[in-house]
Amino acid sequence: MSLEFGREICGNLPHAETREWLVTNGIGGYAAGTVGGLLTRRYHGLLMAALQPPLGRTLLLSKLEESVIYHQQTYLLATNRWHDAQKTVFPRGYQWIERFHLDGTIPVWTFACGDSLLEKRVWMEQGQNTTYIRYTVKRASAPLTLQCGVFVNYRDSHYDTRRNDWPMDVDVVDKGLKVVAFPEAVPLYVLTAVQRQDPKSGYVRPQLVQGAQWTIDRAWYENYDLAVERERGLCDREDHCHVARVKITLQVGESFTVVASTEKYPSVNSQQSLEQHKQKELKLLDGWYNTLARPTFRHSDGTLGEQNPYIVPDWVEHLVLAADQFIVDRTLPDDPEGKTILAGYPWFGDWGRDTMISLPGLTLATGRPEIARKILATFTHYLDQGMLPNVFPDDHNRPSYNTVDAILWYFEALYAYVQASHDLDFIGEIFPALEEVIDWHERGTRYNIKLDPRDGLLYAGSEESQLTWMDAKVGDWVVTPRTGKPIEVNALWYNALVIMGYFAKELGKPYGRYEELAHHTLVGFSRFWNYSTGYCYDVLDTPTGHAAQLRPNQIFAVSLPGKLGPLGGLPLLLPREQKAVVDIVAQTLLTSYGLRSLGEQESEYIGLYKGDRIQRDGAYHQGTVWGWLIGHFVQAHLQVYHDPDQAATFLQPFAHHLQAACVGSLSEIFDGNPPFTPRGAFAQAWTVAEVLRAWLLVR
């Protein structure tokens, strides 16, 4: 499936502005925008640098506004909407976009100006806060003059800027400009280069720009209209500072590159950078095919053979590339090569729960257990009182540990890693820490998290805490507190005990204690069955009794134990109960893009995710569809119906979704009501991860 659009999308602004693109740099920075070139979010920009990797995201290069002079005619290629009464759109550069497509993860625009074609592509250097914006004349009957206006900013990605007569210090340096927002600011370097292609050999030779004319011109452009922020109840306008213009005349086959970087001496050899970027993606796909798409088996004589290669849809390849965008560096004092997973773009950092849920799909399903090991090792450094951090704050304060399930998903990720790598040495290294985790939960840890010795179930929470994945909180309002014994938490707790018993056996350590605890939990889990409704309670022993709302969390009681396979973990529900759970979830919660967080028949159901923060957070887990839940629904469906062909049909809508929202990636959430409009973060790690993992289950 080719991810590309012609004028039917590019030339139609309502369509072009709702499709976004994303490129990343492997350390938390990114560039993002819309297919139509319009700024619609505070999070759009050509260089959103991670100044404190993987966090500290700061907008430095807002945009380049291009124009072309060709055959004495001027074409304005930029598109802006202004925050006036009419919401005026000017200029309307989207009208000149003939084609948009993804080359791997690189967004590429083709502008048709007369009989000329000008190609624009954007990518980032891995490991650096450096963005390349390259323009290539693909077709022309005369020289083409390109002019780019350079717009900058300097603010946290979550904020917005009003000019306030803010002076920007702009100096001319070799090959371009140095912009310093204020004395303590990290400098932004905007440099240029040209590549000339030999028409016979095709060899691309980088050169310093000859004939490029820089003009320093500082002026604030006020009131860019941010339509998406208005929908989110946030400030819907922003100012950006124009600091300079650069102008150059190009012939057919020539490329002009603008390099924006926090590095003082970034490479201006864009061709080399581009080739390295493409080679990285090809290597990623090749490695994935070699390890997953062509599995081996053992003949009766002991020799290895190769099964016929699987036919892999193009859309799955796009997901493999998208998966890599979430994996970033998190250096530690004793491990400069530490890794973590960003929960989503454009605004999330690395969250413990999201990381552990995403790890199997993003690393193991893409054939990279070595990356999985680095991530698991990184998070092991942050184990504290038997818990993993929920979130790492941008200001580098102490991590927050307000999560009951992040550590339990950690056990799931460890087991998946061992299944893929057979690396029990790593488990041996961290086993004492795992023993402490179980000990802490038995005797009690933060947030009233403790094992109830009466039924073997895990209790968690208080009135002011939000500890499960349904964690929306506005001020002191905990939208879905779920205080008590949540069903998915206890399914995870049971699995963690079974996994610990398995690890102990494999390492030659005592395991009886874990088997006894697991059996106690298994017996106590029968309390979750609600005979009056024919499906499971969501939470037991809440301050007001048992929570009987129809929520998707019961699907984990079917899917999770099924993953234990040879470990000997027994089902938590009877076969008829498993079928009843899958059926009620399928009939009432399933949508094209995942599961609703609350049944439509419930009085608290909210079908649209929109409005200000209070309205949005109030709907977040009260009917909003979550894409990541599709993975465990597919797994539970397979567990009950044993029909991989039918299970595969639940994933097909995501192939189409790759062409909407963030092109080439998958959204965080969707409206609970049709047509299930994508909302939230436009690229979410656990959605990509779980669709990939589920595809492997049903292939």
Secondary structure as GFF3:
##gff-version 3
##sequence-region A 1 699
A	DSSP	beta_strand	4	5	.	.	.	ID=ss1
A	DSSP	alpha_helix	7	10	.	.	.	ID=ss2
A	DSSP	alpha_helix	13	16	.	.	.	ID=ss3
A	DSSP	beta_strand	20	24	.	.	.	ID=ss4
A	DSSP	beta_strand	30	34	.	.	.	ID=ss5
A	DSSP	beta_strand	45	52	.	.	.	ID=ss6
A	DSSP	beta_strand	55	70	.	.	.	ID=ss7
A	DSSP	beta_strand	73	76	.	.	.	ID=ss8
A	DSSP	beta_strand	79	81	.	.	.	ID=ss9
A	DSSP	beta_strand	89	92	.	.	.	ID=ss10
A	DSSP	three_ten_helix	93	96	.	.	.	ID=ss11
A	DSSP	beta_strand	97	103	.	.	.	ID=ss12
A	DSSP	beta_strand	106	113	.	.	.	ID=ss13
A	DSSP	beta_strand	116	124	.	.	.	ID=ss14
A	DSSP	beta_strand	130	139	.	.	.	ID=ss15
A	DSSP	beta_strand	144	156	.	.	.	ID=ss16
A	DSSP	beta_strand	169	173	.	.	.	ID=ss17
A	DSSP	beta_strand	176	180	.	.	.	ID=ss18
A	DSSP	beta_strand	188	197	.	.	.	ID=ss19
A	DSSP	beta_strand	204	207	.	.	.	ID=ss20
A	DSSP	beta_strand	213	225	.	.	.	ID=ss21
A	DSSP	alpha_helix	227	231	.	.	.	ID=ss22
A	DSSP	beta_strand	237	250	.	.	.	ID=ss23
A	DSSP	beta_strand	254	261	.	.	.	ID=ss24
A	DSSP	alpha_helix	270	288	.	.	.	ID=ss25
A	DSSP	pi_helix	289	293	.	.	.	ID=ss26
A	DSSP	beta_strand	296	298	.	.	.	ID=ss27
A	DSSP	beta_strand	304	306	.	.	.	ID=ss28
A	DSSP	alpha_helix	314	324	.	.	.	ID=ss29
A	DSSP	beta_strand	327	329	.	.	.	ID=ss30
A	DSSP	beta_strand	339	341	.	.	.	ID=ss31
A	DSSP	beta_strand	344	345	.	.	.	ID=ss32
A	DSSP	alpha_helix	352	359	.	.	.	ID=ss33
A	DSSP	pi_helix	360	364	.	.	.	ID=ss34
A	DSSP	alpha_helix	369	380	.	.	.	ID=ss35
A	DSSP	alpha_helix	406	421	.	.	.	ID=ss36
A	DSSP	alpha_helix	424	443	.	.	.	ID=ss37
A	DSSP	three_ten_helix	446	448	.	.	.	ID=ss38
A	DSSP	beta_strand	450	452	.	.	.	ID=ss39
A	DSSP	beta_strand	457	459	.	.	.	ID=ss40
A	DSSP	beta_strand	473	474	.	.	.	ID=ss41
A	DSSP	beta_strand	477	478	.	.	.	ID=ss42
A	DSSP	beta_strand	485	486	.	.	.	ID=ss43
A	DSSP	alpha_helix	487	506	.	.	.	ID=ss44
A	DSSP	alpha_helix	512	524	.	.	.	ID=ss45
A	DSSP	three_ten_helix	525	528	.	.	.	ID=ss46
A	DSSP	beta_strand	529	530	.	.	.	ID=ss47
A	DSSP	beta_strand	535	536	.	.	.	ID=ss48
A	DSSP	beta_strand	539	542	.	.	.	ID=ss49
A	DSSP	beta_strand	545	547	.	.	.	ID=ss50
A	DSSP	three_ten_helix	552	555	.	.	.	ID=ss51
A	DSSP	alpha_helix	556	562	.	.	.	ID=ss52
A	DSSP	three_ten_helix	565	567	.	.	.	ID=ss53
A	DSSP	alpha_helix	575	588	.	.	.	ID=ss54
A	DSSP	beta_strand	590	591	.	.	.	ID=ss55
A	DSSP	beta_strand	594	596	.	.	.	ID=ss56
A	DSSP	alpha_helix	613	619	.	.	.	ID=ss57
A	DSSP	beta_strand	625	626	.	.	.	ID=ss58
A	DSSP	alpha_helix	629	641	.	.	.	ID=ss59
A	DSSP	alpha_helix	644	649	.	.	.	ID=ss60
A	DSSP	alpha_helix	652	657	.	.	.	ID=ss61
A	DSSP	beta_strand	669	670	.	.	.	ID=ss62
A	DSSP	beta_strand	678	679	.	.	.	ID=ss63
A	DSSP	beta_strand	683	684	.	.	.	ID=ss64
A	DSSP	alpha_helix	685	698	.	.	.	ID=ss65
###
